[in-house]
Structure formats: C-alpha cells, structure tokens
Amino acid sequence: MNSASSRLNAYLVGGGSASLAAAVYLIRDGHVPGQNIHVLEETKLGGGLDASGSPQEGFSMRGTRMYGAASVLMYELLSGIPSLDVPAKTVTQDTLEFWPEAPWDDRARLVEGGQIVDVTSFGLSNKDRLDLIELMLRDEDVLGSKRIRNLT
C-alpha cells in the first residue's frame, strides 16, 4: 500500500449498491484502508436495497434480483469479498454453491397483507405504455428541459 492511499479518505453518498461497490473497489484496487471509507446514508444502511448489518458483524443483502447469467460484473465484484460463513470462500462461490440447494421460485413482485397484488397493468393504458416506450427511446438532448406534468 502506498502512503498516499493510506491517507486518502473517501466519502460515499448513499448506502446503496453503487457506494458499497465503490467501497470494495477502493479497498481492493485503490488500497484504501476500510476505516478511511465513510458511507453517508440518511436512513438505514443499504439505501434502496434490502440490506442490513454493521461494520463489526458484516452486511447481509437479499441478492435474488441481482444475480443471473448476465451478472458477470456482480460476480466479479463479489469474488473479492470473503464469505461470512466460510472466509476461505468468496461471496460469489458461496452464492453459486447455495443456489442448487435452495432455488427460489418468485411468484410475485408485490405482496400486501400476505396476498399477491396484481400489478400486471399498474393502471396504465396502452397509450400510457406507448408514451413510456417513446420516452425511453428518445435521446436526452431531444428531451431538453421538458417536464413531466400530471394531467389528471
């Protein structure tokens, strides 16, 4: 570790996946000591994630929506983090070995009061859907400073 890295203090705004990933890369690639990395989060750590934990005990995060065959970058990131259960393994190894033992079968995106909520339409008309698709396909320069207005 060079002396410049050991003196660097990093302040990451928000405790979501981007800041947590930045912390991993600062430690691994930037050789910044973990105690020099400060995550500033207004609410509980984890930001928009289903995460919990502490620096002393480690962190846990539900990861089912972050994995899959196309998640090569997530696997690479987690391959540098030791598993809490078996420190000789990485989180990537631990996760990939766990899947066959406990596969998930997601049947709902939203549950309220123990009941699956039908969100197939979100109350959107076909025109609403087309408007959203058109918005997604527009270049940001074309949108300029236009605002979204509530017409109801």
DSSP file with accessible surface (Angstrom, degrees, kcal/mol):
  #  RESIDUE AA STRUCTURE BP1 BP2  ACC     N-H-->O    O-->H-N    N-H-->O    O-->H-N    TCO  KAPPA ALPHA  PHI   PSI    X-CA   Y-CA   Z-CA
    1    1 A M              0   0  148      0, 0.0     2,-0.2     0, 0.0    30,-0.1   0.000 360.0 360.0 360.0 131.5    0.0    0.0    0.0
    2    2 A N     >  -     0   0   90      1,-0.1     4,-1.8    29,-0.0     3,-0.2  -0.501 360.0-115.5 -84.6 160.4    1.4    3.4   -0.9
    3    3 A S  H  > S+     0   0   74      1,-0.2     4,-1.1     2,-0.2     5,-0.1   0.835 113.0  58.5 -66.8 -30.7    1.3    6.2    1.6
    4    4 A A  H  > S+     0   0   56      1,-0.2     4,-1.0     2,-0.2     3,-0.4   0.928 107.1  47.6 -64.3 -42.4   -1.0    8.3   -0.5
    5    5 A S  H  4 S+     0   0   19      1,-0.2     3,-0.5    -3,-0.2    -1,-0.2   0.892 108.7  54.1 -64.8 -39.2   -3.6    5.6   -0.5
    6    6 A S  H  < S+     0   0   46     -4,-1.8    -1,-0.2     1,-0.2    -2,-0.2   0.752 111.3  45.6 -70.6 -20.4   -3.4    5.1    3.2
    7    7 A R  H  < S+     0   0  167     -4,-1.1    -1,-0.2    -3,-0.4    -2,-0.2   0.602  89.2 107.8 -94.7 -13.0   -4.0    8.8    3.9
    8    8 A L     <  -     0   0   84     -4,-1.0     2,-0.5    -3,-0.5    28,-0.0  -0.416  52.7-160.4 -68.5 134.9   -6.9    9.1    1.5
    9    9 A N        -     0   0   76     -2,-0.1     2,-0.4    23,-0.1    28,-0.2  -0.983   5.8-160.3-114.1 128.4  -10.4    9.4    3.0
   10   10 A A  E     -a   37   0A  15     26,-2.5    28,-3.1    -2,-0.5     2,-0.5  -0.919   4.5-163.3-111.1 134.9  -13.3    8.6    0.7
   11   11 A Y  E     -a   38   0A 141     -2,-0.4     2,-0.5    26,-0.2    28,-0.2  -0.967   8.1-166.1-118.7 113.7  -16.8    9.8    1.5
   12   12 A L  E     -a   39   0A  28     26,-3.2    28,-3.5    -2,-0.5     2,-0.6  -0.886  13.7-139.5-105.5 127.6  -19.6    8.0   -0.4
   13   13 A V  E    S+a   40   0A 123     -2,-0.5    28,-0.2    26,-0.2     3,-0.1  -0.778  70.7  17.1 -92.7 119.2  -23.0    9.5   -0.5
   14   14 A G  S    S-     0   0   22     26,-3.8    26,-0.2    -2,-0.6    27,-0.2   0.254  70.7-120.9  95.9 139.4  -25.8    6.9   -0.1
   15   15 A G  S    S+     0   0    0     29,-0.2    31,-0.4    24,-0.1    -1,-0.1   0.051  71.0 115.8-101.4  25.0  -25.6    3.4    1.2
   16   16 A G  S  > S-     0   0   18     -3,-0.1     4,-2.3    29,-0.1     5,-0.2  -0.050  86.2 -77.2 -83.5-170.2  -26.9    1.6   -1.9
   17   17 A S  H  > S+     0   0   62     29,-0.2     4,-2.6     1,-0.2     5,-0.2   0.840 125.6  57.5 -62.5 -33.6  -25.2   -0.8   -4.2
   18   18 A A  H  > S+     0   0   80      2,-0.2     4,-2.5     1,-0.2    -1,-0.2   0.944 110.9  42.0 -65.1 -45.2  -23.2    1.8   -6.0
   19   19 A S  H  > S+     0   0   15      2,-0.2     4,-2.4     1,-0.2    -2,-0.2   0.903 114.8  50.5 -68.3 -40.4  -21.5    3.1   -2.9
   20   20 A L  H  X S+     0   0   48     -4,-2.3     4,-1.9     2,-0.2    -2,-0.2   0.912 112.4  47.3 -65.5 -38.3  -20.9   -0.4   -1.5
   21   21 A A  H  X S+     0   0   22     -4,-2.6     4,-2.5    -5,-0.2     5,-0.2   0.925 110.2  52.8 -66.4 -41.7  -19.4   -1.5   -4.8
   22   22 A A  H  X S+     0   0   35     -4,-2.5     4,-2.6    -5,-0.2    -2,-0.2   0.910 107.2  53.0 -59.6 -40.0  -17.2    1.7   -4.8
   23   23 A A  H  X S+     0   0   17     -4,-2.4     4,-2.3     2,-0.2    -1,-0.2   0.925 108.1  50.2 -61.8 -43.5  -16.0    0.8   -1.3
   24   24 A V  H  X S+     0   0   28     -4,-1.9     4,-3.1     1,-0.2     5,-0.3   0.944 113.3  45.3 -60.2 -46.5  -15.0   -2.7   -2.4
   25   25 A Y  H  X>S+     0   0   71     -4,-2.5     4,-2.2     1,-0.2     5,-1.5   0.864 110.0  54.3 -69.4 -34.2  -13.0   -1.3   -5.4
   26   26 A L  H  <5S+     0   0   44     -4,-2.6     6,-2.4    -5,-0.2     4,-0.2   0.921 114.9  41.0 -63.1 -40.6  -11.4    1.4   -3.2
   27   27 A I  H  X5S+     0   0   83     -4,-2.3     4,-0.6     4,-0.2    -2,-0.2   0.961 124.6  35.7 -69.9 -50.8  -10.2   -1.2   -0.8
   28   28 A R  H  <5S+     0   0   84     -4,-3.1    -3,-0.2    -5,-0.2    -2,-0.2   0.954 134.3  18.8 -72.0 -52.2   -9.2   -3.8   -3.4
   29   29 A D  T  <5S+     0   0   90     -4,-2.2    -3,-0.2    -5,-0.3    -1,-0.1   0.800 130.7  42.2 -94.1 -31.6   -7.8   -1.7   -6.3
   30   30 A G  T  4<S-     0   0   25     -5,-1.5    -3,-0.2    -4,-0.2    -4,-0.1   0.520  94.6-134.6 -93.5  -7.3   -7.1    1.6   -4.6
   31   31 A H     <  +     0   0   98     -4,-0.6    -4,-0.2    -6,-0.3    -3,-0.1   0.832  47.3 158.2  57.3  33.9   -5.6    0.1   -1.5
   32   32 A V        -     0   0    3     -6,-2.4    -1,-0.2    -9,-0.1   -26,-0.2  -0.787  47.3-113.5 -88.0 127.7   -7.6    2.5    0.7
   33   33 A P    >   -     0   0   21      0, 0.0     3,-2.2     0, 0.0     4,-0.2  -0.348  21.2-123.9 -60.8 140.1   -8.0    1.1    4.3
   34   34 A G  G >  S+     0   0   36      1,-0.3     3,-1.9     2,-0.2    -7,-0.0   0.846 109.9  61.5 -54.4 -36.4  -11.6    0.3    5.0
   35   35 A Q  G 3  S+     0   0  150      1,-0.3    -1,-0.3     3,-0.0    -3,-0.0   0.665  98.0  59.4 -69.3 -10.6  -11.6    2.6    8.1
   36   36 A N  G <  S+     0   0   23     -3,-2.2   -26,-2.5   -27,-0.1     2,-0.6   0.370  88.0  88.2 -94.8   2.6  -10.9    5.5    5.7
   37   37 A I  E <   -a   10   0A  22     -3,-1.9     2,-0.5   -28,-0.2   -26,-0.2  -0.914  59.6-169.8-106.6 123.8  -14.1    4.9    3.7
   38   38 A H  E     -a   11   0A  61    -28,-3.1   -26,-3.2    -2,-0.6     2,-0.6  -0.956   9.0-157.4-119.2 122.3  -17.2    6.6    5.0
   39   39 A V  E     -a   12   0A  48     -2,-0.5     2,-0.7   -28,-0.2   -26,-0.2  -0.895   9.0-155.9-101.4 117.9  -20.6    5.9    3.7
   40   40 A L  E     +a   13   0A  92    -28,-3.5   -26,-3.8    -2,-0.6     2,-0.4  -0.864  22.2 166.6 -97.8 114.0  -23.1    8.7    4.3
   41   41 A E        -     0   0   56     -2,-0.7     4,-0.1   -27,-0.2    -2,-0.0  -0.996  32.3-153.4-133.2 129.7  -26.7    7.5    4.4
   42   42 A E  S    S+     0   0  190     -2,-0.4    -1,-0.1     2,-0.1     3,-0.1   0.872  85.7  21.4 -69.0 -37.4  -29.7    9.4    5.6
   43   43 A T  S    S-     0   0   90      1,-0.3    -2,-0.1     0, 0.0     3,-0.1  -0.126 117.8 -33.0-110.1-151.0  -31.6    6.3    6.6
   44   44 A K  S >  S-     0   0  133      1,-0.1     3,-1.0     3,-0.1    -1,-0.3  -0.320  76.9 -90.9 -67.8 151.8  -30.5    2.7    7.4
   45   45 A L  T 3  S+     0   0   49      1,-0.2     6,-0.2     8,-0.2    -1,-0.1  -0.368 107.7  60.3 -63.5 139.0  -27.5    1.4    5.5
   46   46 A G  T >  S-     0   0    0    -31,-0.4     3,-3.2    -3,-0.1   -29,-0.2   0.184  79.5-150.5 125.0 -12.2  -28.5   -0.3    2.3
   47   47 A G  T <  S-     0   0   24     -3,-1.0     4,-0.2     1,-0.3    -3,-0.1  -0.263  79.0  -8.5  51.9-125.1  -30.1    2.6    0.6
   48   48 A G  T 3  S+     0   0   78      2,-0.1    -1,-0.3     0, 0.0     2,-0.1   0.374 119.9  98.4 -83.8   6.1  -32.8    1.1   -1.7
   49   49 A L  S <  S-     0   0   20     -3,-3.2     2,-1.4   -34,-0.1   -34,-0.0  -0.467  85.6-115.6 -89.4 164.8  -31.5   -2.4   -1.1
   50   50 A D  S    S+     0   0   72     12,-0.3    12,-1.7    -2,-0.1     2,-0.3  -0.575  70.9 138.7 -91.8  68.5  -32.9   -5.0    1.4
   51   51 A A  E     +B   61   0B   6     -2,-1.4     2,-0.3    10,-0.2    10,-0.2  -0.823  25.6 166.2-118.3 155.5  -29.7   -4.8    3.3
   52   52 A S  E     +B   60   0B  74      8,-2.3     8,-3.0    -2,-0.3     2,-0.3  -0.971  23.6  84.8-156.0 166.6  -28.8   -4.8    7.0
   53   53 A G  E     -B   59   0B  49     -2,-0.3     6,-0.2     6,-0.2    -8,-0.2  -0.869  53.6-100.2 136.2-166.8  -25.8   -5.2    9.2
   54   54 A S  E  >  -B   58   0B  30      4,-2.0     4,-2.5    -2,-0.3    -2,-0.1  -0.969  31.4-105.5-151.0 162.1  -22.9   -3.4   10.7
   55   55 A P  T  4 S+     0   0  104      0, 0.0     4,-0.1     0, 0.0    -1,-0.1   0.855 120.8  49.2 -61.0 -30.2  -19.2   -2.9   10.0
   56   56 A Q  T  4 S+     0   0  154      1,-0.2     3,-0.1     2,-0.1    -3,-0.0   0.898 123.0  28.4 -75.5 -41.8  -18.4   -5.2   13.0
   57   57 A E  T  4 S-     0   0  155      1,-0.3    -1,-0.2     0, 0.0     2,-0.1   0.573 110.4-118.2 -95.7 -14.8  -20.8   -8.0   12.1
   58   58 A G  E  <  -B   54   0B  20     -4,-2.5    -4,-2.0     2,-0.0     2,-0.3  -0.298  31.0 -80.4  96.0 174.8  -20.8   -7.7    8.3
   59   59 A F  E     -B   53   0B  87     -6,-0.2     2,-0.4    -4,-0.1    -6,-0.2  -0.877  28.8-158.5-120.7 150.2  -23.6   -6.9    6.0
   60   60 A S  E     +B   52   0B  81     -8,-3.0    -8,-2.3    -2,-0.3     2,-0.4  -0.984  12.5 178.9-127.7 137.9  -26.4   -9.1    4.5
   61   61 A M  E     -B   51   0B  62     -2,-0.4     2,-0.3   -10,-0.2   -10,-0.2  -0.993  34.0-118.0-143.0 131.2  -28.3   -8.2    1.4
   62   62 A R        +     0   0  132    -12,-1.7   -12,-0.3    -2,-0.4     3,-0.1  -0.523  35.7 179.6 -65.0 125.4  -31.0  -10.1   -0.4
   63   63 A G    >>  +     0   0   11     -2,-0.3     3,-1.9     1,-0.1     4,-0.6   0.358  43.1 108.7-116.7   8.9  -29.5  -10.8   -3.8
   64   64 A T  G >4 S+     0   0   42      1,-0.3     3,-0.6     2,-0.2    -1,-0.1   0.837  84.4  48.4 -61.1 -30.7  -32.0  -12.7   -5.8
   65   65 A R  G 34 S+     0   0  127      1,-0.2    -1,-0.3    -3,-0.1    -2,-0.1   0.515 108.2  56.1 -86.6  -2.9  -32.7   -9.8   -8.1
   66   66 A M  G <4 S+     0   0   31     -3,-1.9     2,-0.3     8,-0.0    -1,-0.2   0.439  96.2  74.7-104.1  -3.6  -29.0   -9.1   -8.7
   67   67 A Y    <<  +     0   0   37     -3,-0.6     2,-0.3    -4,-0.6     3,-0.1  -0.728  47.4 106.3-112.7 166.3  -27.9  -12.5  -10.0
   68   68 A G  S >  S-     0   0   26     -2,-0.3     3,-2.0     1,-0.1    -3,-0.0  -0.845  79.9 -63.7 149.2 174.4  -28.3  -14.4  -13.2
   69   69 A A  T 3  S+     0   0  104      1,-0.3     3,-0.2    -2,-0.3    -1,-0.1   0.791 129.5  52.3 -59.1 -28.4  -26.3  -15.4  -16.1
   70   70 A A  T 3  S+     0   0   99      1,-0.2     2,-0.6    -3,-0.1     3,-0.4   0.418  82.4  94.0 -90.4   5.3  -25.8  -11.8  -17.3
   71   71 A S    <>  +     0   0   29     -3,-2.0     4,-2.3     1,-0.2     5,-0.2  -0.171  39.1 137.2 -94.1  45.1  -24.5  -10.6  -13.9
   72   72 A V  H  > S+     0   0   96     -2,-0.6     4,-2.4     1,-0.2    -1,-0.2   0.887  71.0  51.9 -58.2 -41.7  -20.8  -11.1  -14.7
   73   73 A L  H  > S+     0   0  139     -3,-0.4     4,-2.5     2,-0.2    -1,-0.2   0.889 108.7  50.3 -67.0 -36.5  -19.8   -7.7  -13.1
   74   74 A M  H  > S+     0   0   41      2,-0.2     4,-2.8     1,-0.2     5,-0.2   0.928 110.8  49.7 -66.0 -42.1  -21.6   -8.6   -9.9
   75   75 A Y  H  X S+     0   0   42     -4,-2.3     4,-1.3     1,-0.2    -2,-0.2   0.921 111.1  49.7 -60.9 -42.0  -19.8  -11.9   -9.7
   76   76 A E  H  < S+     0   0   69     -4,-2.4     4,-0.4    -5,-0.2     3,-0.3   0.933 111.8  48.3 -63.3 -44.1  -16.5  -10.2  -10.3
   77   77 A L  H >< S+     0   0   18     -4,-2.5     3,-1.3     1,-0.2    -2,-0.2   0.956 114.4  44.4 -60.9 -49.3  -17.2   -7.7   -7.5
   78   78 A L  H >< S+     0   0   16     -4,-2.8     3,-1.5     1,-0.3    13,-1.0   0.662  96.1  77.0 -74.5 -12.9  -18.3  -10.3   -5.0
   79   79 A S  T 3< S+     0   0   52     -4,-1.3    -1,-0.3    -3,-0.3    -2,-0.2   0.665  93.3  53.2 -71.7 -12.2  -15.4  -12.6   -5.9
   80   80 A G  T <  S+     0   0   44     -3,-1.3    -1,-0.3    -4,-0.4    -2,-0.2   0.358  94.1  83.6-100.7   6.4  -13.1  -10.3   -3.9
   81   81 A I  S <  S-     0   0   50     -3,-1.5    10,-2.5    -4,-0.1    11,-0.3  -0.933  78.3-127.9-114.2 125.2  -15.2  -10.4   -0.7
   82   82 A P  B     -C   90   0C  79      0, 0.0     8,-0.3     0, 0.0     6,-0.1  -0.421  29.0-107.9 -70.6 145.1  -14.8  -13.3    1.7
   83   83 A S        -     0   0    4      6,-2.8     6,-0.1     3,-0.7     8,-0.1  -0.408  16.0-136.5 -66.4 143.8  -17.9  -15.2    2.8
   84   84 A L  S    S+     0   0  118      1,-0.2    -1,-0.1     2,-0.1     6,-0.0   0.865 104.7  43.0 -68.5 -35.1  -19.1  -14.6    6.3
   85   85 A D  S    S+     0   0  134      1,-0.3    -1,-0.2     2,-0.1    -2,-0.0   0.887 131.6  17.8 -79.3 -41.7  -19.7  -18.4    6.8
   86   86 A V    >   -     0   0   59      3,-0.1     3,-2.9     1,-0.1    -3,-0.7  -0.800  66.8-168.7-133.2  89.3  -16.6  -19.7    5.2
   87   87 A P  T 3  S+     0   0   93      0, 0.0    -4,-0.1     0, 0.0    -1,-0.1   0.724  85.2  67.0 -57.3 -18.8  -13.9  -17.0    4.9
   88   88 A A  T 3  S+     0   0   99     -6,-0.1     2,-0.3     2,-0.1    -2,-0.0   0.684  98.5  64.9 -74.0 -14.9  -11.8  -19.2    2.6
   89   89 A K  S <  S-     0   0   60     -3,-2.9    -6,-2.8    -6,-0.1     2,-0.2  -0.726  85.0-123.6-102.3 157.2  -14.6  -18.9    0.0
   90   90 A T  B  >  -C   82   0C  31     -2,-0.3     4,-2.8    -8,-0.3     5,-0.2  -0.527  27.8-109.6 -90.4 165.6  -15.7  -15.7   -1.8
   91   91 A V  H  > S+     0   0   35    -10,-2.5     4,-2.8   -13,-1.0     5,-0.2   0.894 121.2  55.2 -61.5 -36.3  -19.3  -14.5   -1.7
   92   92 A T  H  > S+     0   0   14    -14,-0.9     4,-2.8   -11,-0.3     5,-0.2   0.957 110.2  43.9 -61.5 -49.7  -19.6  -15.4   -5.3
   93   93 A Q  H  > S+     0   0   89      1,-0.2     4,-2.2     2,-0.2     5,-0.2   0.931 114.3  50.3 -60.7 -45.4  -18.5  -19.0   -4.6
   94   94 A D  H  X S+     0   0   42     -4,-2.8     4,-1.5     1,-0.2    -1,-0.2   0.920 113.4  45.8 -59.0 -44.4  -20.8  -19.2   -1.6
   95   95 A T  H  X S+     0   0   25     -4,-2.8     4,-1.9    -5,-0.2    -2,-0.2   0.935 112.1  49.0 -67.0 -48.0  -23.7  -17.9   -3.6
   96   96 A L  H  < S+     0   0   74     -4,-2.8    -1,-0.2     1,-0.2    -2,-0.2   0.855 113.3  48.0 -64.0 -33.0  -23.3  -20.1   -6.6
   97   97 A E  H  X S+     0   0   88     -4,-2.2     4,-0.5    -5,-0.2    -1,-0.2   0.806 110.6  52.7 -74.6 -29.2  -22.9  -23.2   -4.3
   98   98 A F  H >X S+     0   0  113     -4,-1.5     4,-1.7    -5,-0.2     3,-0.7   0.851  92.9  73.0 -75.3 -35.1  -26.0  -22.2   -2.4
   99   99 A W  H 3< S+     0   0   58     -4,-1.9     3,-0.4     1,-0.2    -1,-0.2   0.884  95.1  48.2 -51.3 -51.4  -28.4  -21.8   -5.4
  100  100 A P  H 34 S+     0   0  103      0, 0.0    -1,-0.2     0, 0.0    -2,-0.1   0.857 113.4  50.2 -61.9 -28.9  -28.8  -25.6   -6.2
  101  101 A E  H << S+     0   0  153     -3,-0.7    -2,-0.2    -4,-0.5    -3,-0.1   0.789 127.9  19.1 -75.9 -30.5  -29.5  -26.3   -2.5
  102  102 A A  S  < S-     0   0   38     -4,-1.7    -1,-0.2    -3,-0.4    -4,-0.1  -0.469  76.9-178.7-141.5  67.1  -32.1  -23.6   -2.2
  103  103 A P        -     0   0  100      0, 0.0     2,-0.3     0, 0.0    -4,-0.0  -0.333  22.1-131.8 -67.4 150.6  -33.6  -22.4   -5.5
  104  104 A W        -     0   0  104    -40,-0.0     2,-0.3     2,-0.0    -2,-0.0  -0.715  12.6-160.1-102.5 158.5  -36.1  -19.7   -5.4
  105  105 A D        -     0   0  108     -2,-0.3     2,-0.3     0, 0.0    -1,-0.0  -0.724  14.0-160.5-136.4  80.4  -39.5  -19.6   -7.1
  106  106 A D        +     0   0  101     -2,-0.3     3,-0.1     1,-0.2    -2,-0.0  -0.492  20.4 166.5 -67.7 127.3  -40.6  -16.0   -7.2
  107  107 A R        +     0   0  194     -2,-0.3     2,-0.3     1,-0.2    -1,-0.2   0.381  60.7  34.8-118.4  -3.5  -44.3  -15.8   -7.8
  108  108 A A        -     0   0   37      1,-0.1    -1,-0.2     8,-0.0     3,-0.1  -0.997  45.3-161.7-152.7 149.7  -44.9  -12.2   -7.0
  109  109 A R  S    S+     0   0  213     -2,-0.3     2,-0.4     1,-0.3    -1,-0.1   0.630  90.8  29.8 -97.8 -24.4  -43.3   -8.7   -7.3
  110  110 A L        -     0   0   88      7,-0.3     7,-2.5     2,-0.0     2,-0.4  -0.990  63.0-176.6-142.7 129.7  -45.6   -7.2   -4.7
  111  111 A V  E     -D  116   0D  83     -2,-0.4     2,-0.4     5,-0.2     5,-0.2  -0.988   2.6-176.4-126.3 134.6  -47.3   -8.7   -1.6
  112  112 A E  E >  S-D  115   0D 145      3,-2.8     3,-1.9    -2,-0.4    -2,-0.0  -0.990  73.1 -10.2-133.7 125.1  -49.7   -6.9    0.7
  113  113 A G  T 3  S-     0   0   80     -2,-0.4    -1,-0.1     1,-0.3     3,-0.1   0.832 128.3 -56.9  59.1  32.9  -51.2   -8.4    3.8
  114  114 A G  T 3  S+     0   0   63      1,-0.2     2,-0.4     0, 0.0    -1,-0.3   0.455 117.1 110.7  79.6   0.5  -49.9  -11.8    2.7
  115  115 A Q  E <  S-D  112   0D 140     -3,-1.9    -3,-2.8     0, 0.0     2,-0.3  -0.883  74.2-113.3-111.7 141.0  -51.7  -11.6   -0.6
  116  116 A I  E     -D  111   0D 108     -2,-0.4     2,-0.5    -5,-0.2    -5,-0.2  -0.520  30.4-139.8 -69.6 130.3  -50.2  -11.3   -4.0
  117  117 A V        -     0   0   42     -7,-2.5     2,-0.8    -2,-0.3    -7,-0.3  -0.825  13.2-127.1 -95.2 127.7  -51.1   -7.9   -5.6
  118  118 A D        +     0   0  121     -2,-0.5     3,-0.2     1,-0.1     4,-0.1  -0.650  40.6 160.6 -75.5 111.2  -51.9   -8.0   -9.3
  119  119 A V        +     0   0   32     -2,-0.8    -1,-0.1     1,-0.1    -2,-0.0   0.013  29.5 122.1-119.6  27.0  -49.7   -5.3  -10.8
  120  120 A T  S    S+     0   0  115      1,-0.2    -1,-0.1     2,-0.1    -2,-0.0   0.826  89.3  22.1 -62.7 -29.0  -49.8   -6.5  -14.4
  121  121 A S  S >  S-     0   0   55     -3,-0.2     3,-2.7     2,-0.0    -1,-0.2   0.694  78.9-151.7-110.0 -22.6  -51.2   -3.2  -15.6
  122  122 A F  T 3  S-     0   0  157      1,-0.3     3,-0.1    -4,-0.1    -3,-0.1   0.754  72.5 -71.2  54.5  17.6  -50.1   -0.7  -12.9
  123  123 A G  T 3  S+     0   0   66      1,-0.2     2,-0.4     0, 0.0    -1,-0.3   0.671  97.4 146.2  75.3  15.3  -53.3    1.1  -14.1
  124  124 A L    <   -     0   0   59     -3,-2.7    -1,-0.2     4,-0.1     2,-0.1  -0.701  40.7-142.6 -90.6 136.1  -51.5    2.0  -17.4
  125  125 A S     >  -     0   0   56     -2,-0.4     4,-2.2    -3,-0.1     5,-0.2  -0.371  33.2-102.0 -81.6 170.5  -53.5    2.2  -20.6
  126  126 A N  H  > S+     0   0  121      1,-0.2     4,-2.3     2,-0.2     5,-0.2   0.891 126.3  53.2 -61.5 -36.5  -51.9    1.1  -23.9
  127  127 A K  H  > S+     0   0  128      2,-0.2     4,-2.7     1,-0.2    -1,-0.2   0.917 106.4  52.4 -63.8 -41.5  -51.3    4.8  -24.8
  128  128 A D  H  > S+     0   0   64      1,-0.2     4,-2.2     2,-0.2    -2,-0.2   0.926 109.7  49.3 -58.7 -43.3  -49.5    5.2  -21.4
  129  129 A R  H  X S+     0   0   88     -4,-2.2     4,-2.3     1,-0.2    -1,-0.2   0.920 111.4  48.2 -62.4 -45.3  -47.3    2.2  -22.3
  130  130 A L  H  X S+     0   0  113     -4,-2.3     4,-2.8     1,-0.2    -1,-0.2   0.904 109.7  53.2 -63.4 -39.7  -46.5    3.6  -25.7
  131  131 A D  H  X S+     0   0   65     -4,-2.7     4,-2.4     1,-0.2    -2,-0.2   0.909 109.6  48.5 -61.4 -41.2  -45.7    7.0  -24.2
  132  132 A L  H  X S+     0   0   84     -4,-2.2     4,-2.4     2,-0.2    -2,-0.2   0.912 111.4  49.3 -65.7 -41.7  -43.3    5.4  -21.8
  133  133 A I  H  X S+     0   0   85     -4,-2.3     4,-1.8     2,-0.2    -2,-0.2   0.933 111.3  49.7 -62.3 -45.2  -41.6    3.4  -24.6
  134  134 A E  H  X S+     0   0   91     -4,-2.8     4,-1.0     1,-0.2    -2,-0.2   0.923 110.4  50.7 -59.7 -42.8  -41.3    6.6  -26.7
  135  135 A L  H >< S+     0   0   78     -4,-2.4     3,-0.6     1,-0.2    -1,-0.2   0.916 109.4  50.5 -61.6 -42.5  -39.8    8.5  -23.7
  136  136 A M  H 3< S+     0   0  143     -4,-2.4    -1,-0.2     1,-0.2    -2,-0.2   0.828 110.6  49.8 -65.8 -31.6  -37.2    5.7  -23.2
  137  137 A L  H 3< S+     0   0  144     -4,-1.8    -1,-0.2    -5,-0.2    -2,-0.2   0.632  90.3 100.3 -84.5 -12.9  -36.2    5.7  -26.8
  138  138 A R  S << S-     0   0  115     -4,-1.0     2,-0.2    -3,-0.6    -3,-0.0  -0.470  78.0-116.9 -74.5 142.6  -35.7    9.5  -27.0
  139  139 A D    >>  -     0   0   95     -2,-0.2     4,-1.4     1,-0.1     3,-0.8  -0.516  23.6-122.1 -72.8 144.2  -32.2   10.9  -26.8
  140  140 A E  H 3> S+     0   0  158      1,-0.3     4,-1.7     2,-0.2    -1,-0.1   0.853 111.5  59.8 -59.8 -33.7  -31.8   13.1  -23.7
  141  141 A D  H 34 S+     0   0  142      1,-0.2    -1,-0.3     2,-0.2     4,-0.1   0.866 102.7  52.8 -62.6 -34.4  -30.8   16.1  -26.0
  142  142 A V  H <4 S+     0   0   81     -3,-0.8    -1,-0.2     1,-0.2    -2,-0.2   0.877 106.9  52.3 -69.0 -35.7  -34.2   15.9  -27.7
  143  143 A L  H >< S+     0   0   48     -4,-1.4     3,-2.1     1,-0.2    -1,-0.2   0.840  82.4 166.0 -70.4 -32.0  -36.0   16.0  -24.3
  144  144 A G  T 3<  -     0   0   59     -4,-1.7    -1,-0.2     1,-0.2    -2,-0.1  -0.235  68.3 -23.4  55.8-129.7  -34.1   19.1  -23.3
  145  145 A S  T 3  S+     0   0  115     -3,-0.1    -1,-0.2    -4,-0.1    -2,-0.1   0.084  92.2 144.1-104.2  22.9  -35.7   20.8  -20.3
  146  146 A K    <   -     0   0  160     -3,-2.1     2,-0.3     1,-0.1    -3,-0.0  -0.304  38.1-143.8 -60.8 147.5  -39.2   19.3  -20.8
  147  147 A R        -     0   0  222      0, 0.0     2,-0.5     0, 0.0    -1,-0.1  -0.818  13.9-115.2-112.6 154.8  -41.0   18.5  -17.6
  148  148 A I        -     0   0  158     -2,-0.3     2,-0.4     2,-0.0     0, 0.0  -0.767  36.5-161.9 -86.5 126.5  -43.4   15.7  -16.7
  149  149 A R        -     0   0  188     -2,-0.5     2,-0.8     2,-0.0     0, 0.0  -0.897  19.3-130.4-112.9 142.5  -46.8   17.1  -16.0
  150  150 A N        -     0   0  129     -2,-0.4    -2,-0.0     1,-0.1     0, 0.0  -0.804  23.5-176.3 -88.0 113.1  -49.6   15.4  -14.2
  151  151 A L              0   0  135     -2,-0.8    -1,-0.1     0, 0.0    -2,-0.0   0.409 360.0 360.0 -93.4   1.7  -52.6   15.9  -16.5
  152  152 A T              0   0  161      0, 0.0    -2,-0.1     0, 0.0     0, 0.0  -0.486 360.0 360.0 -93.9 360.0  -55.2   14.3  -14.1
